[in-house]
Amino acid sequence: MRARNIAAATATVLGLVAARDLVQKKHALLRNFPVVGHARYMLETIGPELRQYIVTSNDEERPFSRDQRTWIYASAKGENNYFGFGTDNDVEHMQGHAYLKQRTFAGPLPDAHDPQAPLPSAKVLGGPRGRAKAFRPASVVNISAMSFGSLSGAAITALNKGAALAGAMHNTGEGGLSPYHRNGGDLILQIGTSYFGCRNDDGSFNIDKLKDVVAGAPVKALEIKLSQGAKPGLGGMLPGAKVTPEIAEIRGIPVGEDCASPSRHTAFSDVDSMLDFVELLATETGLPVGIKSAVGEMEFWQELATLMARGDRGVDFVTIDGGEGGTGAAPLTFSDSMSLPFRMGFSRVYGTFAELGLTDDLTFIASGKLGLPENAAVAFALGADMINVAREAMLSIGCIQAQKCHTDKCPTGIATQNPWLARGLDPASKATRAAVYLRTLRKELMKVSAAVGVAHPALITATDIEIMNGDYEARTLAGVYGYKDGWGELGPHLAEEITALLTTKPNSAQRTTA
């Protein structure tokens, strides 16, 4: 009797579904194939998961392959991140793969067994321009710009605490400086086109509000965001439904009202006025000031380098974001086809400054899938002084690459403002994982540098890496990107200084004093 009732109920439900499918006009597939047509939509919904865990190979998936994610997860957990039985890569035929050339003999090398893996920048940020609060960043690996709002409070808390534990810096993103950024980590305050946290009611920039924000937090530098790799040249819209009282207070906008971010700044309109703005910020705060941008047309960079060559005004750092960047949700065209990939974009910008002999006068920060040792080493060889990690940092605190960032339905509570989903992320334990990942990446960079025979990754040159073109040709990185002799290298004084800093052991008196 019970079985007959269940069967009857099932048949009734299927009949109702079939009737609805036949009369609806939205989906042709369901009108032609009632009931069974739903299987197609079900498979489409879980398609990313099927490909991620079943179909794709270890090196096939994008934006991060299974091997890459496995390395990050293991590194963040302090587990064995080695791979056995040789490479999965088709090294005999792969085009575009980078190979580092180890040296038989080496100069002085740092202690590779320090658990903190200290790896400071080879340059003093703001030093060449004499900024009042110039400093040498303690870590060449830092957390890139991701705003509270795009990421949950729990995620920001975990990243900031992790940065503090690892001695790294944390970029606030353009969404303002939130309470979640105040967990011990040193900050780079990003200033976007909407001037969140330092704006007037009409959206214009307010220097006094900026000074108040800087005075109340461990802000080490200011970064003016011109564009980002995920959506270069594109503004944004924060719907009023998402403008909670908390976000409104942090960003300085009305509660419950739509907030449109313009695609370009209103505080300046060209390179000349931008440099005036940079000098205003530096004078009023004493902080190093830089810009962040993806790379498109080169006239901007050529004019910037030309004006900086005069010596009276200039940025202290440039952050170059590759077009493969992806922490910001964007239209498909912008994600796929707008702005240059990192290696090409960075090399063009670096070359513009190198032609005028300016590369030792500013710090180059690189971002765009550089949280993996090979990619980071290439960035340093091209002339980067530091790297920023974003999605890799998200992976370290539990991101599973579900690619739901734009839906507010992130299953791990990272890229969401849904309280129920965010509660699943424990900031304390994830902070430890973020810190371990940052330290591990620094250790790997030290190992790579030692293999190449130098004390610091910034001393890896563009001739120390070759780009393979199948099994029949290889060209040095310098040759691929048109680098001239000495490009991508530190000046002799900087090279000697960073080598001495990493390899000179303090004497007993110094250790006692410390």
Secondary structure, 3 states (H helix, E strand, C coil): CHHHHHHHHHHHHHHHHHHHHHHCCCCHHHHHCCCCCHHHHHHHHCHHHHHHHHHCCCCCCCCCCHHHHHHHHHHHCCCCCCCCCCCCCCCCCCEEEEEECCCCCCCCCCCCCCCCCCECCCCCECCCCCCCCCECCCECEEECCCCECCECHHHHHHHHHHHHHHCCEEECCCCCCCHHHCCCCEEEEEECCCCCCCECCCCCECHHHHHHHHHCCCEEEEEEECCCCCCCCCCEEECHHHCCHHHHHHHCCCCCCCEEECCCCCCCCCHHHHHHHHHHHHHHHCCCEEEEEECCCCHHHHHHHHHHCCCCCCCCEEEEECCCCCCCCCCHHHHHHCCCCHHHHHHHHHHHHHCCCCHHHCEEEEECCCCCHHHHHHHHHHCCCEEEECHHHHHHCCCCCCCCHHHCCCCCCCCCCCHHHHCCCCHHHHHHHHHHHHHHHHHHHHHHHHHHCCCCHHHCCCCCEEEEECCCCEEEHHHHCCCCCCCCCCCHHHHHHHHHHHHCCCCHHHHHHC
